Amino acid sequence: MSLEGKLTKAQKAAAIMVAMGKPSAGRLLRFFKHEELKALIDAARMLRTIPQSELENIVAEFEEEFTEGAGLLDSGDQMDTILNESLSPEEISALMGWGKPSLMSDEAPPIWPDLAEMPAERLGALLEGEHPQTIAMVFSNLESQPAANALLTFEKSMRREVLRRMLSMTSVQPAAKQLVENQLRVRIAADSTGKDVSAGQTRVASLLNELDKTVLDELVSDLEESGVEGIEAVKARLFTFDDIVTLDQKARVTLFDGISTELVTMALRGAPQDLAEAVLSAIGARSRRMIESELTIESDAATPAEIAKARKRIAATAIGLAATGALELPAMQSAA
């Protein structure tokens, strides 16, 4: 049975505020009068769980009333007053799109390719603190690989919540999507300020992590001998599959918790005994038996390229977990 018709206007407003999440809702609450805030709080206390489809209908209703001018503001002058008193000139410019192509224009460059090219840890940090619904919307608009990599930077509970919301997500209202895009553009611009050096270190580390360990070690040694600045910060971001043996047991368990047995099996094809033992010791007994059994069987799919790909995926997972503080890479420990 639909709940939409049974909700009061205050309850609908409260539902939208809750769905927006704390950061966005907090900024909006300052525009309400005392009696309006009281009505919202009372409505929120009476609110029950609202299905995603019903919430989308409420948002659509709000958009329609807003477009028709349903008494939300008496005049454009009042909106100017609110903007000028609440936002800086830079924020107003970003909000209105002054000096930039309109986001409603067909020629406006989409933001999603830029997000897809970000390192997973940076994209995860960019979305940290956002409501799961917002993160789900962002991931739904990204290519699968960058979205999956960024998902791994979140804690398990957040991963489950984001995936749950992606499963139930249908179409996103254009106005809501545009609002998220606007906020992401502003946040990316602010996040980039003063971080050119750190971004360079991340790019170098990402490049080195794609190389064979022998070549990687040789290049790092050359950089150290040349006295280049920032090499220690680069080393703290380096990690290959072979480095798993240097992780402590707790870190290895954290790393392999959630990684599929198929991926581990492929990565362990042809691995040295000490490396294989370091990996298998961090996996449950049942999964270990399955992997060991599979390793005794030859596989046509286990080409050198596929083995290298599997190992890089696991190494990338470790780097992502380190970025969130879930584990420490050996280079981080030695640098501390």
Secondary structure, 3 states (H helix, E strand, C coil): CCCHHHCCHHHHHHHHHHHHCHHHHHHHHCCCCHHHHHHHHHHHHHCCCCCHHHHHHHHHHHHHHHHHCCCCCCCHHHHHHHHHHHCCHHHHHHHHCCCCCCCCCCCCCCCHHHHHCCCHHHHHHHHCCCCHHHHHHHHHCCCHHHHHHHHCCCCHHHHHHHHHHHHHCCCCCHHHHHHHHHHHHHHHHHHHCCCHHHHHHHHHHHHHHCCCHHHHHHHHHHHHHHCCCCHHHHHCCCCCHHHHHHCCHHHHHHHHCCCCHHHHHHHHCCCCHHHHHHHHCCCCHHHHHHHHHHHCCCCCCCCHHHHHHHHHHHHHHHHHHHHCCCCCCHHHHHHC
